[in-house]
Amino acid sequence: MRYFVLASVAIGLFIAMMNFGALGAVLRVAITLSCSIFFGYYLWAGFRTKTMEAPGVGYLAGHRTESAILFWFCTAFNGIMFVVTIIIAAKLAGL
């Protein structure tokens, strides 16, 4: 449950960052990258547990699931969000 709350806060910060132009560019990039780290960590954790601990374990917003279909859904979701947040951070940084 605590990971679900953490994911909600990360997504809320991400949305707030997109809506508040008054934040400095460095702060907006830092918030976006912190959201990216959150999704990247659970993308890595899902693959690590699939290969090392228990097959078919995935993480969606920190919530552990043992269904094979949900594992691939969680992996796709975390991967897409990881890439999207990296792209947005790069655009905010002016790259």
C-alpha positions in Angstrom: 0.0 0.0 0.0 2.8 2.4 0.8 4.2 1.9 -2.7 0.9 2.8 -4.2 0.8 6.0 -2.2 4.4 6.7 -3.3 3.4 6.1 -7.0 0.4 8.4 -6.6 2.7 11.1 -5.1 5.2 10.7 -8.0 2.5 10.9 -10.6 1.0 13.9 -8.8 4.3 15.7 -8.7 4.8 14.9 -12.4 1.4 16.4 -13.3 2.0 19.4 -11.0 5.3 20.0 -12.7 3.7 20.1 -16.1 1.1 22.6 -15.0 3.2 25.0 -13.0 5.4 27.1 -15.3 6.6 29.1 -12.3 9.0 26.4 -11.2 12.5 26.9 -12.3 13.8 24.8 -15.2 16.3 22.9 -13.0 13.6 22.0 -10.5 11.2 20.8 -13.2 13.9 18.6 -14.8 14.8 17.2 -11.3 11.2 16.4 -10.5 10.8 14.7 -13.9 13.9 12.7 -13.5 12.9 11.6 -10.0 9.6 10.3 -11.5 11.7 8.5 -14.1 13.9 6.9 -11.5 10.7 5.6 -9.7 9.4 3.9 -12.9 12.9 2.7 -13.9 13.4 1.1 -10.5 10.3 -0.9 -10.7 11.0 -1.9 -14.3 14.4 -3.2 -13.1 12.8 -4.8 -10.0 10.3 -6.7 -12.1 13.0 -8.1 -14.4 15.3 -8.9 -11.5 12.6 -10.9 -9.7 11.5 -12.6 -12.9 15.0 -13.9 -13.6 16.4 -14.3 -10.0 13.7 -14.9 -7.5 10.3 -15.9 -8.7 9.2 -16.2 -12.4 6.3 -14.0 -13.4 6.5 -11.4 -10.7 5.9 -7.8 -11.8 5.5 -4.5 -10.1 2.9 -1.9 -11.0 3.4 1.3 -9.0 5.2 -0.8 -6.4 2.4 -3.4 -6.1 3.6 -6.9 -6.5 1.7 -9.2 -8.8 2.3 -12.8 -9.7 0.1 -13.1 -12.8 2.0 -13.6 -16.0 -0.3 -11.3 -18.0 -0.1 -8.6 -15.3 3.7 -9.1 -15.3 4.0 -8.1 -18.9 1.4 -5.3 -18.5 3.4 -3.9 -15.5 6.6 -4.2 -17.4 5.2 -2.4 -20.4 3.7 0.3 -18.3 6.8 0.9 -16.3 8.9 0.9 -19.5 6.7 3.3 -21.3 6.5 5.7 -18.4 10.3 5.5 -17.9 10.9 6.5 -21.5 8.3 9.2 -21.5 9.6 10.8 -18.4 13.2 10.7 -19.8 12.0 12.4 -23.1 10.1 15.1 -21.2 13.1 15.8 -19.0 15.3 16.1 -22.1 12.8 18.5 -23.7 12.6 20.6 -20.5 16.4 20.7 -20.3 16.4 22.0 -23.9 18.0 19.0 -25.6 
